[in-house]
């Protein structure tokens, strides 16, 4: 690969897919997700844009699988985008749903970032981007687990930023409101953000000058449905 490498998790659809396609204008891509056919389709689209795209069908909550997929990968950019959500009252949440959200939305931040951060620190340059949510600073009925994982992601991002900023590594968190994807299906998604609009925000924080860090971005639809 001759261009900088961006690793994007949850890249097979929605926001992750849009981010991979947007960053392909300047980066080669390593796309991670669980669904190989969707990743292969993304790879073909990225290559039509003139970039190289490798894919790895991996569950980011599986620590050994992540370590294997990212061995010897030297990424200039990491976008931690993978996420799942079950929005329902606490007493209706099953242990499987609870553990899945904690594992994918929070524990995977450790697995993926731990695999790629050492090379960034050694190079004294790199950028870790976390896709958060406005749920990371708010509360709502049915969000006992999902919102908690996004609050945790916010704290993780800020603490990590303070740890590595003096070593040349940037850490940013981009927190969208409602986005028109399969993640939160609605009958009337026209007022929502598009995945491409979120991807533009990610590109913006990555493309800042070397001495500038945009650490926290919140992006909302201008006129949400009432």
Backbone as JSON, one array per atom type, in Angstrom:
{
  "sequence": "XXXXXXXXXXXXXXXXXXXXXXXXXXXXXXXXXXXXXXXXXXXXXXXXXXXXXXXXXXXXXXXXXXXXXXXXXXXXXXXXXXXXXXXXXXXXXXXXXXXXXXXXXXXXXXXXXXXXXXXXXXXXXXXXXXXXXXXXXXXXXXXXXXXXXXXXXXXXXXXXXXXXXXXXXXXXXXXXXXXXXXXXXXXXXXXXXXXXXXXXXXXXXXXXXXXXXXXXXXXXXXXXXX",
  "N": [[0.84, -1.19, 0.0], [0.58, 2.18, -0.91], [-0.46, 4.54, -0.05], [-1.58, 6.36, 2.92], [-2.93, 4.26, 5.48], [-6.21, 3.5, 6.45], [-8.07, 2.05, 8.97], [-11.24, 0.72, 9.33], [-13.88, -0.12, 11.38], [-16.89, -2.11, 11.53], [-17.63, -1.78, 8.87], [-19.24, -2.67, 6.82], [-21.75, -1.65, 6.26], [-24.07, 1.16, 6.49], [-23.01, 3.84, 8.56], [-20.28, 3.14, 8.85], [-19.63, 2.06, 6.35], [-20.02, 4.29, 4.7], [-18.02, 5.94, 5.74], [-15.7, 4.5, 5.05], [-15.82, 4.67, 2.24], [-15.65, 7.44, 1.91], [-13.13, 8.07, 3.04], [-11.55, 6.73, 1.3], [-10.82, 8.42, -0.71], [-8.46, 9.54, 0.01], [-7.02, 7.67, 1.41], [-5.8, 4.27, 1.66], [-7.73, 1.38, 2.46], [-8.57, -0.73, 5.19], [-11.04, -2.8, 5.87], [-13.23, -3.84, 8.38], [-15.66, -6.13, 9.44], [-18.47, -8.29, 10.17], [-19.65, -9.56, 8.05], [-18.81, -11.1, 5.2], [-19.61, -11.09, 2.35], [-20.77, -8.51, 2.07], [-18.59, -6.94, 2.72], [-16.88, -7.56, 0.61], [-18.28, -6.4, -1.51], [-18.1, -3.71, -0.78], [-15.31, -3.44, -0.99], [-14.92, -3.64, -3.77], [-16.18, -1.29, -4.61], [-14.59, 0.66, -3.37], [-12.16, 0.21, -4.69], [-12.84, 1.03, -7.23], [-12.73, 3.7, -6.84], [-10.09, 4.18, -6.88], [-8.51, 3.43, -4.79], [-6.85, 1.07, -2.6], [-8.38, -1.71, -1.07], [-8.48, -3.79, 1.57], [-10.07, -6.54, 3.23], [-11.47, -7.86, 6.26], [-13.2, -10.35, 7.68], [-14.48, -10.28, 10.66], [-15.43, -10.53, 14.08], [-15.51, -7.87, 16.14], [-15.69, -8.0, 18.85], [-14.4, -10.25, 19.59], [-11.56, -10.96, 20.97], [-9.13, -12.56, 20.38], [-9.56, -13.0, 17.61], [-9.53, -10.41, 16.59], [-6.9, -9.64, 17.22], [-5.49, -11.41, 15.58], [-6.37, -10.61, 13.02], [-5.32, -8.05, 12.84], [-2.62, -8.2, 13.15], [0.61, -6.99, 12.63], [-0.37, -4.85, 11.17], [-0.07, -1.59, 10.09], [-1.46, 1.21, 10.73], [-2.4, 4.49, 9.86], [-4.71, 5.78, 10.48], [-7.44, 5.01, 12.55], [-10.76, 4.1, 12.66], [-13.07, 3.56, 14.94], [-15.96, 2.24, 14.62], [-17.89, 0.23, 14.8], [-20.96, -0.95, 16.14], [-23.77, -1.87, 18.21], [-27.25, -2.0, 19.11], [-29.86, -2.35, 21.45], [-32.74, -1.1, 22.18], [-34.64, -0.9, 24.82], [-36.77, -1.26, 27.74], [-35.07, -1.71, 30.88], [-35.69, -4.1, 32.36], [-36.54, -5.71, 30.35], [-34.37, -6.34, 28.86], [-32.24, -8.89, 27.76], [-29.63, -11.03, 29.1], [-27.92, -11.72, 26.98], [-28.35, -9.64, 25.11], [-27.51, -7.43, 26.64], [-24.77, -8.07, 27.17], [-23.81, -8.2, 24.56], [-24.0, -5.52, 23.64], [-22.23, -4.25, 25.44], [-19.86, -5.6, 24.82], [-19.43, -5.11, 22.03], [-19.79, -2.32, 21.69], [-18.15, -1.18, 23.6], [-16.03, -2.87, 24.86], [-14.74, -3.72, 22.52], [-13.46, -1.42, 21.72], [-11.16, -1.44, 23.22], [-9.91, -3.84, 22.26], [-9.41, -3.39, 19.46], [-8.15, -0.85, 19.34], [-5.97, -1.28, 21.02], [-4.49, -3.02, 19.48], [-3.56, -1.48, 17.35], [-2.56, 0.98, 18.24], [0.17, 0.97, 19.32], [1.95, 1.1, 17.08], [1.34, 3.6, 16.05], [2.19, 5.27, 18.11], [4.91, 4.67, 18.11], [5.61, 5.74, 15.62], [5.04, 8.32, 16.12], [2.8, 9.61, 15.19], [-0.57, 9.57, 14.22], [-4.09, 8.74, 14.17], [-6.88, 8.21, 16.09], [-10.21, 7.6, 15.81], [-13.38, 7.66, 17.23], [-16.64, 6.57, 16.86], [-19.19, 7.92, 18.43], [-22.14, 8.85, 20.14], [-24.95, 11.04, 20.53], [-26.22, 10.04, 22.64], [-24.24, 9.57, 24.4], [-23.99, 11.63, 26.18], [-26.41, 12.01, 27.27], [-29.65, 10.9, 28.45], [-32.21, 8.4, 28.16], [-35.39, 6.76, 28.1], [-35.19, 3.31, 27.95], [-32.54, 3.17, 27.36], [-30.66, 2.12, 29.12], [-28.45, 0.36, 28.88], [-27.33, 0.81, 26.25], [-26.93, 3.66, 26.16], [-25.24, 3.85, 28.34], [-22.95, 2.5, 27.4], [-22.14, 4.31, 25.47], [-21.65, 6.59, 26.96], [-19.44, 5.56, 28.31], [-17.7, 5.23, 26.14], [-17.22, 7.89, 25.51], [-15.8, 8.77, 27.77], [-13.6, 7.04, 27.6], [-12.45, 7.95, 25.19], [-11.68, 10.6, 25.84], [-9.9, 10.24, 27.98], [-7.93, 8.63, 26.76], [-7.05, 10.41, 24.81], [-5.74, 12.34, 26.41], [-3.66, 10.77, 27.32], [-2.07, 10.18, 25.04], [-1.6, 12.4, 23.43], [0.73, 13.94, 23.62], [2.48, 12.31, 22.39], [2.15, 12.51, 19.75], [-0.17, 11.42, 18.72], [-3.49, 11.64, 17.73], [-6.76, 11.77, 19.16], [-10.14, 11.47, 18.6], [-13.67, 11.96, 19.02], [-16.64, 11.42, 17.4], [-19.91, 12.31, 17.51], [-22.93, 11.49, 16.46], [-26.42, 12.45, 16.04], [-29.63, 11.17, 15.32], [-29.43, 8.91, 12.64], [-30.02, 7.99, 9.3], [-30.12, 4.89, 8.93], [-29.97, 1.25, 8.93], [-29.61, 0.74, 11.56], [-31.25, 2.24, 13.25], [-34.15, 1.97, 12.39], [-36.74, 3.86, 10.9], [-40.03, 5.03, 10.02], [-40.11, 7.4, 8.67], [-37.5, 8.59, 7.65], [-36.52, 10.89, 6.46], [-35.83, 13.34, 7.68], [-33.55, 12.82, 9.07], [-29.96, 12.67, 9.71], [-27.69, 11.77, 7.09], [-25.67, 8.83, 6.42], [-23.46, 9.63, 4.93], [-23.13, 12.29, 5.61], [-22.26, 12.12, 8.25], [-19.86, 10.81, 7.73], [-18.46, 12.84, 6.42], [-17.93, 14.54, 8.56], [-16.16, 12.96, 10.01], [-14.04, 12.82, 8.18], [-13.33, 15.49, 8.22], [-12.24, 15.91, 10.84], [-10.03, 14.3, 10.65], [-8.53, 15.46, 8.64], [-7.43, 17.78, 9.63], [-4.8, 20.23, 10.3], [-1.44, 19.2, 11.24], [-0.8, 20.14, 13.8], [-3.18, 20.56, 15.04], [-5.97, 19.53, 16.91], [-9.13, 18.28, 16.73], [-11.13, 17.3, 19.07], [-13.72, 16.57, 19.96], [-16.79, 16.15, 18.42], [-20.11, 16.98, 17.76], [-22.84, 16.09, 15.88], [-25.85, 16.93, 14.42], [-29.16, 16.58, 13.01], [-30.56, 19.46, 11.49], [-33.26, 20.2, 11.73], [-35.06, 18.38, 13.56], [-37.61, 15.82, 13.61], [-40.72, 16.64, 15.11]],
  "CA": [[0.0, 0.0, 0.0], [1.41, 3.36, -1.05], [-1.11, 5.66, 0.61], [-1.86, 6.07, 4.33], [-3.93, 3.21, 5.68], [-7.27, 3.72, 7.44], [-8.82, 0.86, 9.39], [-12.61, 1.09, 9.69], [-14.66, -1.25, 11.87], [-18.3, -2.0, 11.19], [-17.55, -1.09, 7.58], [-20.02, -3.32, 5.77], [-23.0, -0.95, 5.98], [-24.36, 2.34, 7.27], [-22.0, 4.87, 8.78], [-18.95, 2.59, 8.59], [-19.45, 1.94, 4.9], [-19.87, 5.65, 4.19], [-16.7, 6.43, 6.15], [-14.69, 3.83, 4.23], [-15.86, 5.24, 0.89], [-15.17, 8.84, 1.96], [-11.69, 8.11, 3.3], [-10.85, 6.14, 0.15], [-10.31, 9.48, -1.58], [-7.12, 9.91, 0.46], [-6.38, 6.56, 2.13], [-6.16, 2.88, 1.42], [-8.7, 0.98, 3.49], [-8.74, -2.07, 5.72], [-12.42, -2.79, 6.35], [-13.58, -4.94, 9.27], [-17.07, -6.36, 9.77], [-18.73, -9.73, 10.29], [-20.3, -10.09, 6.85], [-17.84, -11.1, 4.12], [-20.12, -10.63, 1.06], [-20.93, -7.06, 2.09], [-17.24, -6.37, 2.68], [-16.37, -7.71, -0.76], [-18.95, -5.39, -2.32], [-17.45, -2.45, -0.43], [-13.96, -3.44, -1.55], [-15.02, -3.35, -5.2], [-16.51, 0.13, -4.77], [-13.4, 1.43, -3.0], [-11.17, 0.07, -5.74], [-13.26, 1.87, -8.35], [-12.33, 5.07, -6.5], [-8.64, 4.27, -7.05], [-7.82, 3.05, -3.55], [-6.77, -0.34, -2.27], [-9.23, -2.06, 0.07], [-8.44, -5.15, 2.1], [-11.19, -6.79, 4.12], [-11.31, -8.92, 7.26], [-14.47, -10.72, 8.3], [-14.12, -10.53, 12.05], [-16.26, -9.97, 15.14], [-14.57, -7.05, 16.91], [-15.76, -8.34, 20.27], [-13.6, -11.46, 19.75], [-10.21, -10.45, 21.12], [-8.14, -13.29, 19.58], [-9.79, -12.79, 16.18], [-9.06, -9.07, 16.27], [-5.44, -9.66, 17.25], [-5.02, -12.11, 14.39], [-6.66, -9.81, 11.82], [-4.57, -6.8, 12.83], [-1.19, -8.43, 13.35], [1.53, -6.31, 11.7], [-1.04, -3.77, 10.44], [0.45, -0.26, 10.45], [-2.51, 2.13, 10.3], [-2.3, 5.9, 10.23], [-6.02, 6.17, 10.99], [-8.36, 3.97, 13.0], [-12.11, 4.56, 12.97], [-13.83, 2.59, 15.73], [-17.34, 2.55, 14.3], [-18.81, -0.89, 15.03], [-21.85, -0.75, 17.26], [-25.07, -2.53, 18.21], [-28.14, -1.38, 20.08], [-31.19, -2.89, 21.76], [-33.37, -0.05, 22.98], [-35.84, -1.41, 25.49], [-36.65, -1.11, 29.19], [-34.04, -2.52, 31.51], [-36.14, -5.44, 32.74], [-36.78, -6.5, 29.14], [-33.08, -6.68, 28.25], [-31.7, -10.2, 28.1], [-28.18, -11.01, 29.3], [-27.24, -11.74, 25.68], [-28.41, -8.28, 24.55], [-26.65, -6.57, 27.46], [-23.36, -8.39, 26.94], [-23.47, -7.86, 23.18], [-23.75, -4.08, 23.56], [-21.0, -3.93, 26.17], [-18.72, -6.18, 24.11], [-19.19, -4.47, 20.73], [-19.73, -0.86, 21.78], [-17.12, -0.7, 24.53], [-14.84, -3.72, 24.96], [-14.04, -3.75, 21.24], [-12.56, -0.27, 21.65], [-9.87, -1.91, 23.74], [-9.27, -4.85, 21.41], [-8.94, -2.84, 18.19], [-7.21, 0.24, 19.58], [-4.74, -1.85, 21.6], [-3.73, -3.67, 18.42], [-3.02, -0.53, 16.37], [-1.96, 2.17, 18.84], [1.62, 0.97, 19.5], [2.65, 1.56, 15.88], [1.13, 5.05, 15.95], [3.07, 5.91, 19.09], [6.29, 4.51, 17.63], [5.76, 6.65, 14.49], [4.72, 9.65, 16.63], [1.75, 10.18, 14.35], [-1.7, 8.68, 14.01], [-5.37, 9.32, 14.57], [-7.92, 7.28, 16.52], [-11.53, 8.23, 15.8], [-14.43, 6.82, 17.8], [-18.0, 7.02, 16.56], [-20.01, 7.88, 19.63], [-23.55, 9.13, 19.96], [-25.42, 12.04, 21.5], [-26.6, 9.28, 23.84], [-23.09, 9.56, 25.28], [-24.08, 12.69, 27.19], [-27.82, 12.19, 27.62], [-30.33, 9.69, 28.93], [-33.55, 8.22, 27.61], [-36.02, 5.51, 28.48], [-34.77, 2.23, 27.07], [-31.12, 3.3, 27.05], [-29.81, 1.81, 30.27], [-27.18, -0.23, 28.45], [-26.76, 1.47, 25.08], [-26.41, 4.97, 26.54], [-24.11, 3.64, 29.24], [-21.76, 2.18, 26.61], [-21.71, 5.52, 24.76], [-20.99, 7.41, 28.0], [-18.13, 4.95, 28.53], [-16.87, 5.54, 24.98], [-16.84, 9.29, 25.64], [-14.74, 8.84, 28.78], [-12.44, 6.36, 27.03], [-11.83, 8.82, 24.19], [-11.02, 11.75, 26.45], [-8.73, 9.77, 28.75], [-6.89, 8.2, 25.82], [-6.49, 11.62, 24.2], [-4.8, 12.93, 27.35], [-2.5, 9.9, 27.43], [-1.22, 10.01, 23.85], [-1.48, 13.62, 22.63], [2.13, 14.38, 23.6], [3.24, 11.36, 21.59], [1.82, 12.77, 18.36], [-1.36, 10.68, 18.3], [-4.75, 12.34, 17.96], [-7.95, 10.97, 19.49], [-11.36, 12.25, 18.41], [-14.94, 11.25, 19.09], [-17.68, 12.05, 16.59], [-21.16, 11.83, 18.1], [-24.11, 11.9, 15.7], [-27.77, 12.18, 16.49], [-30.3, 10.13, 14.54], [-28.89, 8.73, 11.29], [-30.9, 7.13, 8.5], [-29.49, 3.59, 8.64], [-30.7, 0.1, 9.47], [-29.4, 0.68, 13.01], [-32.43, 2.78, 13.92], [-35.13, 2.12, 11.31], [-37.92, 4.7, 11.13], [-40.91, 5.11, 8.86], [-39.94, 8.69, 8.02], [-36.11, 8.97, 7.93], [-36.08, 12.02, 5.65], [-35.28, 14.45, 8.48], [-32.35, 12.38, 9.77], [-28.65, 12.75, 9.06], [-27.31, 10.65, 6.23], [-24.35, 8.3, 6.76], [-22.42, 10.41, 4.24], [-22.89, 13.52, 6.38], [-21.4, 11.73, 9.37], [-18.54, 10.52, 7.16], [-17.79, 14.12, 6.17], [-17.41, 15.02, 9.83], [-14.98, 12.15, 10.31], [-12.97, 13.29, 7.29], [-12.92, 16.83, 8.67], [-11.34, 15.86, 11.99], [-8.79, 13.64, 10.23], [-7.79, 16.3, 7.71], [-6.92, 18.99, 10.27], [-3.34, 20.33, 10.3], [-0.75, 18.3, 12.18], [-0.76, 20.7, 15.14], [-4.55, 20.86, 15.45], [-6.78, 18.39, 17.29], [-10.56, 18.4, 17.01], [-11.32, 16.11, 19.91], [-15.1, 16.17, 20.16], [-17.73, 16.72, 17.46], [-21.49, 16.52, 17.85], [-23.5, 16.43, 14.63], [-27.29, 16.69, 14.51], [-30.02, 17.13, 11.97], [-30.92, 20.83, 11.85], [-34.66, 20.29, 12.1], [-35.57, 17.02, 13.84], [-39.06, 15.65, 13.64], [-41.31, 16.99, 16.4]],
  "C": [[0.88, 1.25, 0.0], [0.81, 4.58, -0.36], [-1.28, 5.34, 2.09], [-2.99, 5.07, 4.45], [-4.92, 3.64, 6.77], [-7.98, 2.41, 7.71], [-10.19, 1.33, 9.87], [-13.34, -0.16, 10.16], [-16.14, -1.02, 11.58], [-18.49, -1.38, 9.82], [-18.49, -1.63, 6.51], [-21.3, -2.57, 5.41], [-23.06, 0.34, 6.79], [-23.23, 3.33, 7.36], [-20.6, 4.36, 8.44], [-18.65, 2.49, 7.11], [-19.23, 3.32, 4.28], [-18.5, 6.23, 4.54], [-15.61, 5.81, 5.29], [-14.65, 4.43, 2.83], [-15.34, 6.67, 0.88], [-13.65, 8.88, 2.16], [-10.89, 7.51, 2.15], [-10.35, 7.18, -0.84], [-8.87, 9.86, -1.21], [-6.34, 8.76, 1.08], [-6.68, 5.23, 1.45], [-6.93, 2.4, 2.65], [-8.48, -0.48, 3.89], [-10.08, -2.08, 6.43], [-12.71, -4.04, 7.18], [-15.09, -4.97, 9.49], [-17.27, -7.87, 9.83], [-19.18, -10.36, 8.98], [-19.38, -9.98, 5.64], [-18.43, -10.64, 2.79], [-20.29, -9.11, 1.0], [-19.57, -6.36, 2.05], [-16.66, -6.46, 1.28], [-17.0, -6.67, -1.69], [-18.34, -4.01, -2.05], [-16.07, -2.35, -1.06], [-13.97, -3.09, -3.03], [-15.31, -1.88, -5.44], [-15.31, 1.01, -4.43], [-12.36, 1.37, -4.11], [-11.54, 0.87, -6.98], [-12.92, 3.34, -8.11], [-10.81, 5.26, -6.59], [-7.85, 3.91, -5.82], [-7.72, 1.53, -3.46], [-7.66, -0.6, -1.07], [-9.05, -3.53, 0.4], [-9.61, -5.33, 3.05], [-10.83, -7.9, 5.09], [-12.66, -9.16, 7.89], [-14.19, -11.15, 9.73], [-15.14, -9.87, 12.97], [-15.33, -9.2, 16.07], [-14.66, -7.29, 18.41], [-14.96, -9.59, 20.61], [-12.13, -11.06, 19.78], [-9.17, -11.23, 20.32], [-8.31, -13.07, 18.08], [-9.31, -11.41, 15.74], [-7.54, -9.03, 16.23], [-4.87, -10.33, 16.01], [-5.21, -11.26, 13.14], [-5.77, -8.59, 11.71], [-3.08, -6.97, 13.12], [-0.38, -7.76, 12.25], [0.84, -5.26, 10.83], [-0.54, -2.43, 10.98], [-0.51, 0.78, 9.9], [-2.2, 3.55, 10.76], [-3.6, 6.4, 10.85], [-6.78, 4.92, 11.41], [-9.71, 4.62, 13.27], [-12.86, 3.42, 13.65], [-15.32, 2.92, 15.56], [-18.33, 1.46, 14.69], [-19.67, -0.65, 16.26], [-23.14, -1.53, 17.09], [-25.93, -1.86, 19.27], [-29.45, -2.11, 20.22], [-31.84, -1.9, 22.71], [-34.67, -0.58, 23.57], [-35.68, -1.23, 26.99], [-35.7, -2.12, 29.8], [-34.49, -3.95, 31.8], [-36.49, -6.3, 31.54], [-35.48, -6.9, 28.45], [-32.64, -8.07, 28.7], [-30.21, -10.08, 28.39], [-27.41, -11.0, 27.98], [-27.22, -10.35, 25.06], [-27.49, -7.34, 25.32], [-25.17, -6.81, 27.14], [-22.92, -8.04, 25.53], [-23.17, -6.38, 23.05], [-22.46, -3.7, 24.27], [-19.77, -4.41, 25.39], [-18.4, -5.42, 22.82], [-18.97, -2.97, 20.87], [-18.58, -0.36, 22.65], [-15.88, -1.58, 24.57], [-14.05, -3.77, 23.66], [-13.14, -2.54, 21.05], [-11.18, -0.65, 22.17], [-9.18, -2.83, 22.75], [-8.65, -4.22, 20.16], [-7.88, -1.75, 18.42], [-5.9, -0.29, 20.14], [-3.87, -2.49, 20.54], [-2.99, -2.67, 17.54], [-2.28, 0.66, 16.98], [-0.44, 2.11, 18.98], [2.39, 1.46, 18.28], [2.49, 3.06, 15.68], [2.06, 5.78, 16.9], [4.52, 5.81, 18.64], [6.59, 5.48, 16.48], [5.62, 8.11, 14.92], [3.73, 10.38, 15.73], [0.66, 9.13, 14.15], [-2.97, 9.33, 14.51], [-6.36, 8.2, 14.88], [-9.23, 8.05, 16.58], [-12.55, 7.22, 16.32], [-15.78, 7.41, 17.39], [-18.84, 6.81, 17.81], [-21.47, 8.09, 19.31], [-23.92, 10.27, 20.9], [-25.96, 11.35, 22.75], [-25.45, 9.21, 24.84], [-23.06, 10.69, 26.29], [-25.53, 12.95, 27.6], [-28.39, 10.88, 28.12], [-31.7, 9.62, 28.29], [-34.1, 6.88, 28.06], [-35.65, 4.44, 27.46], [-33.29, 2.25, 26.75], [-30.18, 2.89, 28.16], [-28.47, 1.21, 29.88], [-26.56, 0.54, 27.3], [-26.16, 2.82, 25.46], [-25.21, 4.83, 27.47], [-22.84, 3.32, 28.45], [-21.25, 3.42, 25.88], [-21.13, 6.55, 25.74], [-19.58, 6.88, 28.25], [-17.19, 5.26, 27.37], [-16.38, 6.99, 25.04], [-15.69, 9.43, 26.63], [-13.46, 8.18, 28.28], [-11.7, 7.29, 26.08], [-11.07, 9.97, 24.84], [-9.79, 11.32, 27.25], [-7.6, 9.35, 27.83], [-6.24, 9.41, 25.16], [-5.44, 12.25, 25.12], [-3.53, 12.09, 27.49], [-1.54, 10.02, 26.26], [-1.0, 11.3, 23.06], [-0.03, 14.1, 22.55], [3.04, 13.41, 22.86], [2.85, 11.44, 20.11], [0.59, 12.07, 17.85], [-2.61, 11.46, 18.69], [-5.86, 11.35, 18.3], [-9.16, 11.88, 19.38], [-12.57, 11.35, 18.61], [-15.99, 12.06, 18.34], [-19.01, 11.45, 17.02], [-22.35, 12.34, 17.3], [-25.4, 11.72, 16.48], [-28.36, 11.08, 15.63], [-29.78, 10.11, 13.11], [-29.77, 7.72, 10.56], [-30.16, 5.88, 8.06], [-30.38, 2.49, 9.18], [-30.57, 0.01, 10.98], [-30.63, 1.17, 13.76], [-33.52, 3.04, 12.88], [-36.33, 2.96, 11.76], [-38.76, 4.71, 9.86], [-40.68, 6.38, 8.05], [-38.51, 9.22, 8.24], [-35.64, 10.23, 7.22], [-35.45, 13.16, 6.42], [-33.94, 14.1, 9.11], [-31.07, 12.74, 9.01], [-28.47, 11.57, 8.13], [-25.97, 10.11, 6.71], [-23.22, 9.11, 6.13], [-22.12, 11.71, 4.97], [-22.03, 13.25, 7.61], [-19.98, 11.47, 8.88], [-17.77, 11.8, 6.86], [-17.22, 14.7, 7.45], [-16.17, 14.26, 10.25], [-13.8, 12.61, 9.46], [-12.44, 14.63, 7.75], [-11.93, 16.74, 9.83], [-10.01, 15.21, 11.63], [-7.91, 14.57, 9.41], [-7.29, 17.6, 8.33], [-5.4, 19.02, 10.21], [-2.7, 19.51, 11.42], [-0.78, 18.81, 13.61], [-2.14, 21.04, 15.69], [-5.28, 19.56, 15.78], [-8.22, 18.84, 17.5], [-10.94, 17.15, 17.79], [-12.76, 15.64, 19.94], [-16.01, 16.91, 19.18], [-19.1, 16.12, 17.72], [-22.21, 17.0, 16.61], [-24.96, 15.99, 14.72], [-27.98, 17.13, 13.24], [-30.48, 18.52, 12.42], [-32.34, 20.9, 12.39], [-35.23, 18.91, 12.35], [-37.09, 17.0, 13.84], [-39.59, 15.93, 15.03], [-42.32, 15.92, 16.82]]
}
